[in-house]
Amino acid sequence: MKDNFIRTDFDQVINIEKLITIFYMEFSKNFSYAGERHDFWEMVYIDKGEMICTADKNRFVLKSGEMTFHKPNEFHNLSGNNNVAPNVSIITFECKSPIMKHFEGKIFKLSADEKALLSMLFSEGLSCFRMADEHNPLLQKLIKLDSAPHGSSQMTKNLLEIFLIKLSRNKDVLTKSMRRSYMIDGIDVPYSVKEVLDYLEDHLYEKLTISKISKALNKSESAVKLLFTQYKAGGIMKYYNQLKIKEAKRLIREEQYNMTQIADLLRYDNPQYFSKCFKNITNMTPREYKASIIK
């Protein structure tokens, strides 16, 4: 006798096809490697500490509790910040589901529920698989354990798919470009700091104040001062004056203007004050500097 029950199919928004690697590593604070690209996805989570991450043109700091993804064929690498030794969880896998587009170019701040789910995923996965060389996971060779619990391989796949579906609902997201960092004078600085430094560089021929800088960058004066301390001690206006004197030295070498004109161009109150500032920074007057230039 035919029943009247209607069978309902499940939607499948994500399907993990292959697992490449799964490992948890405690890196040294100065860990570094040259980088790589491959034709599968890589998921990177910072459990403790932080790391400097490169993804194509974006270079950014990945902090504790944060996760990012490298899409297939995206060049990427990780390195320590030479300050804090990080703990890192990495999974690489093949997946062609359209939903993966959602994870491109983003940094996710994991919620407590997502962290718990991620912990379950790694617990299950590491009970089933291990790396051929646990000290060199970049070899990317996975071995299935004979002692693996019943169904652990499928559980790992299912948990990874569940985790990705849950993460796709996460609204606490940054783009990699928003977190972009830059190496300036050997110092790693985030974009927000570089924005301040660039503004100073671009306005050497003006007379800036903290108030004017903060208004132009749409930040408070205290925020601008605090951002600058991430780059250098000694005060932002002192640094701005050093930039002006550096520009003055270039103008002196080019010999297109006299000292009075240079002082005026760089918006010093008068030539005498310009000369005083120049000597405080270079231990020479502008004229002494000009005489020292090798012709």
C-alpha positions as YAML, in Angstrom:
chain: A
units: angstrom
residues:
- id: 1
  name: MET
  ca: [0.00, 0.00, 0.00]
- id: 2
  name: LYS
  ca: [1.41, 3.40, -0.98]
- id: 3
  name: ASP
  ca: [1.86, 5.88, 1.87]
- id: 4
  name: ASN
  ca: [1.10, 9.60, 1.68]
- id: 5
  name: PHE
  ca: [4.33, 10.80, 3.25]
- id: 6
  name: ILE
  ca: [6.27, 13.42, 1.31]
- id: 7
  name: ARG
  ca: [10.03, 12.99, 1.26]
- id: 8
  name: THR
  ca: [11.89, 16.30, 1.62]
- id: 9
  name: ASP
  ca: [15.43, 16.70, 0.33]
- id: 10
  name: PHE
  ca: [18.07, 18.50, 2.34]
- id: 11
  name: ASP
  ca: [19.67, 21.63, 0.92]
- id: 12
  name: GLN
  ca: [23.42, 21.22, 0.64]
- id: 13
  name: VAL
  ca: [25.05, 24.63, 0.70]
- id: 14
  name: ILE
  ca: [28.55, 23.32, 1.30]
- id: 15
  name: ASN
  ca: [30.37, 20.11, 0.50]
- id: 16
  name: ILE
  ca: [33.94, 19.47, 1.60]
- id: 17
  name: GLU
  ca: [35.39, 17.11, -1.00]
- id: 18
  name: LYS
  ca: [38.89, 16.41, 0.30]
- id: 19
  name: LEU
  ca: [40.93, 17.11, 3.42]
- id: 20
  name: ILE
  ca: [44.56, 18.05, 2.77]
- id: 21
  name: THR
  ca: [45.95, 18.93, 6.21]
- id: 22
  name: ILE
  ca: [44.78, 19.50, 9.76]
- id: 23
  name: PHE
  ca: [47.22, 20.52, 12.46]
- id: 24
  name: TYR
  ca: [47.76, 22.65, 15.56]
- id: 25
  name: MET
  ca: [51.19, 24.25, 15.99]
- id: 26
  name: GLU
  ca: [52.99, 26.30, 18.61]
- id: 27
  name: PHE
  ca: [55.29, 28.54, 16.58]
- id: 28
  name: SER
  ca: [58.27, 30.53, 17.85]
- id: 29
  name: LYS
  ca: [57.93, 34.31, 17.98]
- id: 30
  name: ASN
  ca: [60.30, 34.66, 15.00]
- id: 31
  name: PHE
  ca: [58.83, 31.86, 12.88]
- id: 32
  name: SER
  ca: [58.86, 32.61, 9.17]
- id: 33
  name: TYR
  ca: [58.62, 30.84, 5.85]
- id: 34
  name: ALA
  ca: [58.85, 31.97, 2.25]
- id: 35
  name: GLY
  ca: [55.18, 31.46, 1.43]
- id: 36
  name: GLU
  ca: [53.22, 29.30, -0.96]
- id: 37
  name: ARG
  ca: [50.21, 29.02, -3.21]
- id: 38
  name: HIS
  ca: [48.07, 25.94, -3.86]
- id: 39
  name: ASP
  ca: [44.82, 24.99, -5.58]
- id: 40
  name: PHE
  ca: [42.79, 24.39, -2.40]
- id: 41
  name: TRP
  ca: [41.46, 26.40, 0.54]
- id: 42
  name: GLU
  ca: [43.40, 27.15, 3.71]
- id: 43
  name: MET
  ca: [41.75, 28.15, 7.00]
- id: 44
  name: VAL
  ca: [44.00, 29.79, 9.62]
- id: 45
  name: TYR
  ca: [42.99, 30.45, 13.23]
- id: 46
  name: ILE
  ca: [45.13, 32.18, 15.87]
- id: 47
  name: ASP
  ca: [44.45, 30.56, 19.24]
- id: 48
  name: LYS
  ca: [46.99, 32.64, 21.18]
- id: 49
  name: GLY
  ca: [49.34, 35.48, 20.31]
- id: 50
  name: GLU
  ca: [49.33, 37.00, 16.84]
- id: 51
  name: MET
  ca: [50.99, 36.52, 13.47]
- id: 52
  name: ILE
  ca: [51.77, 38.63, 10.46]
- id: 53
  name: CYS
  ca: [49.89, 37.28, 7.47]
- id: 54
  name: THR
  ca: [50.40, 37.99, 3.78]
- id: 55
  name: ALA
  ca: [47.66, 37.29, 1.26]
- id: 56
  name: ASP
  ca: [48.60, 38.48, -2.22]
- id: 57
  name: LYS
  ca: [48.93, 42.30, -1.85]
- id: 58
  name: ASN
  ca: [47.52, 42.44, 1.68]
- id: 59
  name: ARG
  ca: [49.86, 42.24, 4.65]
- id: 60
  name: PHE
  ca: [48.06, 42.30, 7.97]
- id: 61
  name: VAL
  ca: [48.19, 41.22, 11.62]
- id: 62
  name: LEU
  ca: [45.99, 38.25, 12.54]
- id: 63
  name: LYS
  ca: [45.21, 38.43, 16.26]
- id: 64
  name: SER
  ca: [44.18, 35.97, 18.96]
- id: 65
  name: GLY
  ca: [40.65, 34.68, 18.39]
- id: 66
  name: GLU
  ca: [40.67, 35.60, 14.71]
- id: 67
  name: MET
  ca: [40.46, 33.48, 11.57]
- id: 68
  name: THR
  ca: [41.19, 34.09, 7.91]
- id: 69
  name: PHE
  ca: [41.00, 32.07, 4.72]
- id: 70
  name: HIS
  ca: [43.30, 31.81, 1.72]
- id: 71
  name: LYS
  ca: [41.44, 31.02, -1.46]
- id: 72
  name: PRO
  ca: [42.89, 28.61, -4.05]
- id: 73
  name: ASN
  ca: [45.99, 29.93, -5.83]
- id: 74
  name: GLU
  ca: [46.31, 32.97, -3.53]
- id: 75
  name: PHE
  ca: [49.94, 33.50, -2.51]
- id: 76
  name: HIS
  ca: [50.21, 33.60, 1.28]
- id: 77
  name: ASN
  ca: [52.57, 33.21, 4.20]
- id: 78
  name: LEU
  ca: [52.74, 33.54, 7.96]
- id: 79
  name: SER
  ca: [55.45, 34.93, 10.20]
- id: 80
  name: GLY
  ca: [55.88, 35.74, 13.86]
- id: 81
  name: ASN
  ca: [55.93, 39.34, 15.08]
- id: 82
  name: ASN
  ca: [59.22, 38.76, 16.98]
- id: 83
  name: ASN
  ca: [57.38, 39.58, 20.18]
- id: 84
  name: VAL
  ca: [54.79, 36.91, 21.07]
- id: 85
  name: ALA
  ca: [55.00, 33.17, 20.30]
- id: 86
  name: PRO
  ca: [51.66, 32.20, 18.67]
- id: 87
  name: ASN
  ca: [49.54, 29.03, 18.73]
- id: 88
  name: VAL
  ca: [47.93, 28.38, 15.35]
- id: 89
  name: SER
  ca: [45.31, 25.97, 13.97]
- id: 90
  name: ILE
  ca: [45.30, 25.29, 10.23]
- id: 91
  name: ILE
  ca: [43.06, 23.19, 8.01]
- id: 92
  name: THR
  ca: [43.40, 22.91, 4.25]
- id: 93
  name: PHE
  ca: [40.70, 21.35, 2.11]
- id: 94
  name: GLU
  ca: [39.08, 21.12, -1.31]
- id: 95
  name: CYS
  ca: [35.66, 22.70, -1.72]
- id: 96
  name: LYS
  ca: [33.95, 24.04, -4.83]
- id: 97
  name: SER
  ca: [30.72, 25.18, -3.18]
- id: 98
  name: PRO
  ca: [29.69, 28.75, -4.15]
- id: 99
  name: ILE
  ca: [29.34, 29.74, -0.47]
- id: 100
  name: MET
  ca: [33.16, 29.75, -0.18]
- id: 101
  name: LYS
  ca: [33.16, 33.07, -2.04]
- id: 102
  name: HIS
  ca: [31.88, 34.57, 1.23]
- id: 103
  name: PHE
  ca: [35.18, 33.81, 2.98]
- id: 104
  name: GLU
  ca: [37.48, 35.51, 0.48]
- id: 105
  name: GLY
  ca: [39.48, 38.49, 1.71]
- id: 106
  name: LYS
  ca: [37.98, 38.55, 5.21]
- id: 107
  name: ILE
  ca: [39.04, 38.29, 8.85]
- id: 108
  name: PHE
  ca: [36.53, 36.75, 11.28]
- id: 109
  name: LYS
  ca: [36.41, 37.34, 15.03]
- id: 110
  name: LEU
  ca: [35.10, 34.04, 16.39]
- id: 111
  name: SER
  ca: [32.28, 33.95, 18.92]
- id: 112
  name: ALA
  ca: [32.33, 31.63, 21.94]
- id: 113
  name: ASP
  ca: [30.02, 29.18, 20.12]
- id: 114
  name: GLU
  ca: [32.26, 29.19, 17.05]
- id: 115
  name: LYS
  ca: [35.36, 28.60, 19.16]
- id: 116
  name: ALA
  ca: [33.65, 25.65, 20.86]
- id: 117
  name: LEU
  ca: [32.66, 24.20, 17.49]
- id: 118
  name: LEU
  ca: [36.17, 24.70, 16.14]
- id: 119
  name: SER
  ca: [37.57, 22.90, 19.20]
- id: 120
  name: MET
  ca: [35.24, 19.96, 18.53]
- id: 121
  name: LEU
  ca: [36.33, 19.92, 14.88]
- id: 122
  name: PHE
  ca: [40.03, 19.76, 15.76]
- id: 123
  name: SER
  ca: [39.49, 17.23, 18.53]
- id: 124
  name: GLU
  ca: [37.68, 14.92, 16.12]
- id: 125
  name: GLY
  ca: [40.05, 15.54, 13.23]
- id: 126
  name: LEU
  ca: [43.21, 14.97, 15.24]
- id: 127
  name: SER
  ca: [41.76, 11.75, 16.63]
- id: 128
  name: CYS
  ca: [41.51, 10.50, 13.05]
- id: 129
  name: PHE
  ca: [44.41, 12.06, 11.16]
- id: 130
  name: ARG
  ca: [47.98, 13.09, 11.79]
- id: 131
  name: MET
  ca: [50.66, 14.75, 9.72]
- id: 132
  name: ALA
  ca: [53.41, 12.55, 8.27]
- id: 133
  name: ASP
  ca: [55.91, 14.90, 9.93]
- id: 134
  name: GLU
  ca: [54.32, 16.82, 12.79]
- id: 135
  name: HIS
  ca: [57.34, 19.12, 13.00]
- id: 136
  name: ASN
  ca: [57.02, 20.09, 9.34]
- id: 137
  name: PRO
  ca: [53.31, 20.38, 8.48]
- id: 138
  name: LEU
  ca: [54.17, 22.21, 5.27]
- id: 139
  name: LEU
  ca: [54.92, 18.78, 3.79]
- id: 140
  name: GLN
  ca: [51.13, 18.52, 3.56]
- id: 141
  name: LYS
  ca: [50.91, 14.74, 3.83]
- id: 142
  name: LEU
  ca: [48.08, 13.40, 5.97]
- id: 143
  name: ILE
  ca: [47.92, 9.89, 7.47]
- id: 144
  name: LYS
  ca: [44.67, 8.28, 8.62]
- id: 145
  name: LEU
  ca: [45.12, 6.57, 11.99]
- id: 146
  name: ASP
  ca: [44.23, 2.88, 12.41]
- id: 147
  name: SER
  ca: [43.08, 3.73, 15.94]
- id: 148
  name: ALA
  ca: [40.65, 6.42, 14.73]
- id: 149
  name: PRO
  ca: [37.25, 6.30, 16.49]
- id: 150
  name: HIS
  ca: [34.36, 4.87, 14.53]
- id: 151
  name: GLY
  ca: [33.01, 7.43, 12.06]
- id: 152
  name: SER
  ca: [35.60, 10.10, 12.95]
- id: 153
  name: SER
  ca: [36.47, 10.81, 9.32]
- id: 154
  name: GLN
  ca: [32.85, 11.59, 8.48]
- id: 155
  name: MET
  ca: [32.45, 13.51, 11.74]
- id: 156
  name: THR
  ca: [35.43, 15.69, 10.80]
- id: 157
  name: LYS
  ca: [33.90, 16.44, 7.40]
- id: 158
  name: ASN
  ca: [30.47, 17.17, 8.90]
- id: 159
  name: LEU
  ca: [31.87, 19.38, 11.67]
- id: 160
  name: LEU
  ca: [33.94, 21.38, 9.17]
- id: 161
  name: GLU
  ca: [30.86, 21.92, 7.00]
- id: 162
  name: ILE
  ca: [28.75, 22.90, 10.03]
- id: 163
  name: PHE
  ca: [31.47, 25.27, 11.23]
- id: 164
  name: LEU
  ca: [31.67, 26.99, 7.83]
- id: 165
  name: ILE
  ca: [27.89, 27.37, 7.62]
- id: 166
  name: LYS
  ca: [27.82, 28.90, 11.10]
- id: 167
  name: LEU
  ca: [30.77, 31.18, 10.30]
- id: 168
  name: SER
  ca: [29.02, 32.39, 7.13]
- id: 169
  name: ARG
  ca: [26.39, 33.92, 9.47]
- id: 170
  name: ASN
  ca: [29.04, 35.77, 11.52]
- id: 171
  name: LYS
  ca: [28.70, 39.55, 11.24]
- id: 172
  name: ASP
  ca: [31.88, 40.37, 13.19]
- id: 173
  name: VAL
  ca: [34.00, 40.62, 10.05]
- id: 174
  name: LEU
  ca: [36.81, 42.81, 8.74]
- id: 175
  name: THR
  ca: [38.27, 42.83, 5.27]
- id: 176
  name: LYS
  ca: [41.97, 42.07, 4.99]
- id: 177
  name: SER
  ca: [42.54, 45.48, 3.42]
- id: 178
  name: MET
  ca: [41.05, 47.16, 6.54]
- id: 179
  name: ARG
  ca: [43.65, 45.37, 8.70]
- id: 180
  name: ARG
  ca: [46.48, 45.92, 6.22]
- id: 181
  name: SER
  ca: [49.83, 46.64, 7.84]
- id: 182
  name: TYR
  ca: [53.00, 48.17, 6.44]
- id: 183
  name: MET
  ca: [56.70, 47.95, 7.14]
- id: 184
  name: ILE
  ca: [58.01, 51.49, 7.73]
- id: 185
  name: ASP
  ca: [61.60, 51.97, 8.83]
- id: 186
  name: GLY
  ca: [61.67, 48.33, 9.94]
- id: 187
  name: ILE
  ca: [58.53, 48.75, 12.07]
- id: 188
  name: ASP
  ca: [55.24, 46.95, 11.42]
- id: 189
  name: VAL
  ca: [52.39, 49.45, 11.52]
- id: 190
  name: PRO
  ca: [48.67, 49.04, 10.71]
- id: 191
  name: TYR
  ca: [46.97, 51.11, 8.04]
- id: 192
  name: SER
  ca: [45.50, 53.50, 10.63]
- id: 193
  name: VAL
  ca: [49.04, 54.49, 11.69]
- id: 194
  name: LYS
  ca: [50.27, 54.72, 8.10]
- id: 195
  name: GLU
  ca: [47.34, 57.02, 7.39]
- id: 196
  name: VAL
  ca: [48.65, 59.45, 10.03]
- id: 197
  name: LEU
  ca: [52.24, 59.24, 8.73]
- id: 198
  name: ASP
  ca: [51.11, 59.72, 5.13]
- id: 199
  name: TYR
  ca: [49.12, 62.80, 6.09]
- id: 200
  name: LEU
  ca: [52.19, 64.37, 7.69]
- id: 201
  name: GLU
  ca: [54.31, 63.55, 4.63]
- id: 202
  name: ASP
  ca: [51.71, 65.01, 2.28]
- id: 203
  name: HIS
  ca: [51.41, 68.31, 4.17]
- id: 204
  name: LEU
  ca: [55.00, 69.34, 4.79]
- id: 205
  name: TYR
  ca: [54.37, 72.69, 3.13]
- id: 206
  name: GLU
  ca: [51.67, 73.59, 5.61]
- id: 207
  name: LYS
  ca: [51.61, 74.50, 9.29]
- id: 208
  name: LEU
  ca: [49.89, 71.58, 10.95]
- id: 209
  name: THR
  ca: [48.59, 71.25, 14.49]
- id: 210
  name: ILE
  ca: [47.28, 68.20, 16.32]
- id: 211
  name: SER
  ca: [43.80, 69.69, 16.00]
- id: 212
  name: LYS
  ca: [44.09, 70.10, 12.23]
- id: 213
  name: ILE
  ca: [45.50, 66.59, 11.77]
- id: 214
  name: SER
  ca: [42.73, 64.99, 13.84]
- id: 215
  name: LYS
  ca: [39.97, 66.86, 11.99]
- id: 216
  name: ALA
  ca: [41.41, 65.91, 8.60]
- id: 217
  name: LEU
  ca: [41.56, 62.23, 9.58]
- id: 218
  name: ASN
  ca: [38.18, 62.33, 11.36]
- id: 219
  name: LYS
  ca: [39.73, 61.16, 14.63]
- id: 220
  name: SER
  ca: [40.05, 62.63, 18.10]
- id: 221
  name: GLU
  ca: [43.31, 64.31, 19.11]
- id: 222
  name: SER
  ca: [43.95, 61.62, 21.72]
- id: 223
  name: ALA
  ca: [43.38, 58.89, 19.10]
- id: 224
  name: VAL
  ca: [45.90, 60.48, 16.71]
- id: 225
  name: LYS
  ca: [48.50, 60.75, 19.47]
- id: 226
  name: LEU
  ca: [47.90, 57.16, 20.54]
- id: 227
  name: LEU
  ca: [48.16, 55.86, 16.97]
- id: 228
  name: PHE
  ca: [51.47, 57.66, 16.48]
- id: 229
  name: THR
  ca: [52.98, 56.01, 19.58]
- id: 230
  name: GLN
  ca: [52.59, 52.65, 17.77]
- id: 231
  name: TYR
  ca: [55.25, 53.93, 15.37]
- id: 232
  name: LYS
  ca: [57.61, 56.11, 17.38]
- id: 233
  name: ALA
  ca: [58.07, 57.73, 20.79]
- id: 234
  name: GLY
  ca: [58.76, 61.42, 21.18]
- id: 235
  name: GLY
  ca: [55.58, 63.06, 19.95]
- id: 236
  name: ILE
  ca: [53.90, 63.56, 16.62]
- id: 237
  name: MET
  ca: [54.77, 67.25, 16.22]
- id: 238
  name: LYS
  ca: [58.44, 66.57, 16.92]
- id: 239
  name: TYR
  ca: [58.35, 63.94, 14.18]
- id: 240
  name: TYR
  ca: [56.56, 66.36, 11.84]
- id: 241
  name: ASN
  ca: [59.32, 68.92, 12.37]
- id: 242
  name: GLN
  ca: [61.94, 66.25, 11.61]
- id: 243
  name: LEU
  ca: [60.16, 65.55, 8.32]
- id: 244
  name: LYS
  ca: [60.21, 69.26, 7.50]
- id: 245
  name: ILE
  ca: [63.94, 69.49, 8.16]
- id: 246
  name: LYS
  ca: [64.54, 66.40, 6.02]
- id: 247
  name: GLU
  ca: [62.65, 68.14, 3.22]
- id: 248
  name: ALA
  ca: [64.62, 71.33, 3.86]
- id: 249
  name: LYS
  ca: [67.88, 69.40, 3.38]
- id: 250
  name: ARG
  ca: [66.62, 68.15, 0.03]
- id: 251
  name: LEU
  ca: [65.67, 71.67, -1.04]
- id: 252
  name: ILE
  ca: [69.10, 72.99, 0.03]
- id: 253
  name: ARG
  ca: [70.83, 70.32, -2.07]
- id: 254
  name: GLU
  ca: [68.75, 71.20, -5.12]
- id: 255
  name: GLU
  ca: [69.80, 74.88, -4.82]
- id: 256
  name: GLN
  ca: [66.60, 76.30, -6.31]
- id: 257
  name: TYR
  ca: [65.74, 78.45, -3.28]
- id: 258
  name: ASN
  ca: [67.65, 80.48, -0.75]
- id: 259
  name: MET
  ca: [67.33, 79.89, 3.01]
- id: 260
  name: THR
  ca: [64.65, 82.54, 3.51]
- id: 261
  name: GLN
  ca: [62.55, 81.06, 0.71]
- id: 262
  name: ILE
  ca: [62.91, 77.52, 2.10]
- id: 263
  name: ALA
  ca: [61.87, 78.71, 5.56]
- id: 264
  name: ASP
  ca: [58.83, 80.38, 4.00]
- id: 265
  name: LEU
  ca: [57.93, 77.35, 1.85]
- id: 266
  name: LEU
  ca: [57.97, 75.06, 4.87]
- id: 267
  name: ARG
  ca: [55.88, 77.58, 6.85]
- id: 268
  name: TYR
  ca: [58.40, 78.48, 9.55]
- id: 269
  name: ASP
  ca: [57.61, 81.78, 11.30]
- id: 270
  name: ASN
  ca: [60.91, 83.33, 10.24]
- id: 271
  name: PRO
  ca: [64.38, 82.30, 8.95]
- id: 272
  name: GLN
  ca: [65.89, 82.53, 12.43]
- id: 273
  name: TYR
  ca: [63.42, 80.01, 13.86]
- id: 274
  name: PHE
  ca: [63.97, 77.75, 10.85]
- id: 275
  name: SER
  ca: [67.73, 77.87, 11.46]
- id: 276
  name: LYS
  ca: [67.24, 77.06, 15.15]
- id: 277
  name: CYS
  ca: [65.03, 74.04, 14.38]
- id: 278
  name: PHE
  ca: [67.45, 72.87, 11.70]
- id: 279
  name: LYS
  ca: [70.41, 72.99, 14.10]
- id: 280
  name: ASN
  ca: [68.49, 71.23, 16.90]
- id: 281
  name: ILE
  ca: [67.93, 68.27, 14.60]
- id: 282
  name: THR
  ca: [71.12, 68.18, 12.50]
- id: 283
  name: ASN
  ca: [73.68, 69.89, 14.80]
- id: 284
  name: MET
  ca: [74.38, 72.26, 11.90]
- id: 285
  name: THR
  ca: [72.88, 75.49, 10.70]
- id: 286
  name: PRO
  ca: [71.35, 75.41, 7.20]
- id: 287
  name: ARG
  ca: [74.37, 77.26, 5.82]
- id: 288
  name: GLU
  ca: [76.79, 74.86, 7.50]
- id: 289
  name: TYR
  ca: [74.85, 71.99, 6.00]
- id: 290
  name: LYS
  ca: [75.01, 73.57, 2.56]
- id: 291
  name: ALA
  ca: [78.79, 73.99, 2.89]
- id: 292
  name: SER
  ca: [79.14, 70.32, 3.84]
- id: 293
  name: ILE
  ca: [77.45, 69.04, 0.69]
- id: 294
  name: ILE
  ca: [79.83, 67.18, -1.61]
- id: 295
  name: LYS
  ca: [79.71, 68.80, -5.03]
...
